[in-house]
C-alpha cells in the first residue's frame, strides 16, 4: 500500500544526524573505525539531507535492528517469532501490524509520524501486539475480538490538536494493548517543511 512520500526521502533533522554521528564515535572508541574513516563518514552524515542517506553510513557497523535511524519498509509482522520496532523509525499514515503465535512490540516513543493521524490495522491470532506511545497522543481503539482482548491504558490529552492513533483490526485468541511510555516524550511529526524536498 502506498502512503505517498517514502520514509527515506523525509528531510533529516540535526538530531537525526547526531544520532548517527554518535554511533560513529562509538565505533572509533571500539576500534572498528580509524580516525580517517570516521572523518569521511562523519562528513557524509553532516551533509545528509534526507533520512535515507543516514543508514548506509553504518551498514557495516550495526545490524539493521540496531540502526539509530530506521527507514526500512519491511512489514510489521511477528510470525511465530517475536519482533520489536523501536527507536527512531518512521510511522506511515497507514500501517499494518500482524502477530501470529508471537509478540509484536511497537514503541512510538521516538518515532517520526509522517502525518498527525495514523491508522493502524492490528491483527493478532494466538499472539500479542503491544504498542507504546508517548504522553500527549489520542488513541481510538476498535475492531473485532473473539476470545481475545483489545485495550488502551492511554489517558486522553487535554489539547485538541494532539496526534491521533486509530487502531482497528481483528484479534482471535490474542490481544492488542496500547499503553503510555514510562518516560515523558512527544511524537515528532513530519509535517510542513520538514517533509518537503528541495
C-alpha positions in Angstrom: 0.0 0.0 0.0 1.4 3.4 -1.0 1.5 6.2 1.6 2.9 8.9 -0.7 6.4 10.1 0.3 8.9 7.4 1.0 10.3 7.4 4.6 13.8 7.5 3.1 13.0 10.9 1.4 11.9 12.7 4.6 14.3 15.5 5.5 16.8 14.7 8.2 17.0 16.9 11.3 20.0 17.9 13.2 19.1 15.4 16.0 18.8 12.6 13.4 22.3 13.3 12.1 23.7 13.5 15.7 22.3 10.0 16.4 24.3 8.6 13.6 27.4 10.6 14.4 27.3 9.3 18.0 27.2 5.7 16.6 30.3 6.5 14.5 32.1 7.9 17.6 31.3 4.7 19.5 32.8 2.7 16.6 36.0 4.7 16.8 36.2 4.1 20.5 35.7 0.3 19.9 38.5 0.3 17.3 36.2 -0.5 14.4 36.9 2.8 12.6 40.1 4.6 12.3 40.2 8.5 12.5 40.4 8.9 8.7 37.3 6.7 8.2 35.5 8.5 10.9 36.1 11.9 9.3 35.0 10.7 5.9 31.8 9.1 7.2 31.0 12.0 9.6 31.3 14.4 6.6 28.7 12.3 4.8 26.4 12.4 7.9 26.5 16.1 8.3 25.9 16.7 4.6 23.0 14.3 4.5 19.7 16.0 3.6 17.3 13.0 3.9 16.8 10.1 6.3 17.6 7.6 3.6 21.2 8.9 3.4 22.0 8.1 7.0 21.7 4.3 7.5 24.2 3.4 4.7 26.9 5.1 6.7 26.5 2.4 9.4 25.6 -0.7 7.4 28.9 -2.5 8.1 29.0 -1.4 11.8 25.5 -2.1 13.1 22.8 -4.7 12.5 19.6 -3.5 10.8 17.7 -3.7 14.1 20.3 -1.6 15.9 20.5 1.3 13.5 19.8 4.6 15.2 17.7 5.7 12.2 15.3 3.2 10.5 13.7 3.9 7.2 13.1 0.3 6.0 9.6 -0.5 4.9 9.6 -4.2 6.0 6.3 -5.5 7.3 5.5 -5.2 10.9 4.8 -8.9 11.3 5.8 -11.3 14.1 5.2 -14.8 12.7 5.9 -17.4 15.4 8.9 -15.3 16.4 8.9 -12.1 18.4 9.6 -8.7 16.8 10.3 -5.3 18.3 10.4 -2.0 16.5 11.7 0.9 18.5 14.0 3.9 18.4 13.9 6.5 15.6 11.7 4.9 12.9 9.2 6.4 10.5 5.5 5.7 11.0 3.5 6.0 7.8 -0.1 7.3 7.8 -1.4 3.7 7.3 0.4 0.9 9.0 -0.5 -2.8 9.3 0.7 -4.9 12.3 0.4 -8.7 12.4 1.2 -11.1 15.3 0.7 -14.8 14.8 1.8 -17.1 17.6 4.3 -14.4 18.8 4.6 -10.9 20.3 5.0 -7.8 18.2 6.1 -4.7 20.2 5.9 -1.3 18.6 7.4 1.6 20.5 6.5 5.0 19.1 8.3 7.0 21.9 11.0 8.3 19.5 9.2 7.6 16.2 8.6 10.2 13.5 5.0 10.5 12.3 4.5 11.2 8.6 1.1 12.6 9.4 -0.6 13.7 12.6 -3.2 10.9 12.2 -2.1 7.3 12.0 -4.4 4.4 11.1 -3.0 1.1 12.5 -4.6 -2.2 11.4 -3.7 -4.6 14.1 -4.4 -8.3 13.6 -3.4 -10.8 16.4 -4.0 -14.5 16.0 -2.7 -16.5 19.0 -0.3 -13.6 19.5 0.1 -10.2 21.2 0.5 -6.7 19.8 1.8 -4.2 22.3 2.0 -0.5 21.2 3.8 2.1 23.4 3.0 5.8 22.8 4.4 8.9 24.5 2.2 11.1 26.5 0.0 13.5 24.5 -1.3 11.0 22.0 -5.1 10.5 21.5 -5.9 6.8 21.0 -9.0 5.4 19.4 -9.2 1.6 19.5 -11.9 -0.5 17.9 -12.2 -3.7 15.9 -13.4 -7.2 16.4 -12.3 -9.7 19.1 -13.0 -13.4 19.5 -11.9 -14.9 22.8 -9.4 -12.0 22.8 -8.7 -8.7 24.3 -8.1 -5.2 22.9 -7.4 -2.4 25.4 -5.9 1.0 25.8 -4.5 2.4 29.0 -3.7 5.8 27.5 -5.2 8.9 29.0 -6.8 11.3 26.6 -4.7 14.5 26.2 -6.3 17.8 27.1 -5.3 19.7 24.0 -7.4 19.3 20.8 -4.5 19.3 18.4 -2.9 16.1 19.7 -1.6 13.4 17.3 -4.1 10.6 16.8 -3.6 6.9 16.7 -6.6 4.9 15.3 -6.3 1.2 16.0 -8.6 -1.3 14.2 -8.4 -4.9 13.1 -9.1 -8.3 14.5 -8.0 -10.3 17.5 -8.5 -14.1 17.6 -7.3 -15.8 20.8 -4.8 -12.9 21.1 -4.5 -9.4 22.4 -3.8 -5.8 21.3 -2.7 -3.4 24.1 -1.9 0.3 23.9 -0.1 1.9 26.7 1.9 5.1 27.6 5.6 5.2 27.7 7.1 5.4 31.2 9.3 8.3 30.3 7.9 11.6 29.1 8.2 12.4 25.4 6.3 13.6 22.4 5.9 12.2 19.0 7.9 14.0 16.4 5.6 14.9 13.5 7.0 15.1 10.0 4.8 17.8 8.6 5.1 21.0 6.5 8.6 22.0 5.5 10.2 19.1 7.5 9.0 16.6 4.9 9.4 18.8 1.9 12.1 18.0 -0.6 14.3 20.7 -2.1 
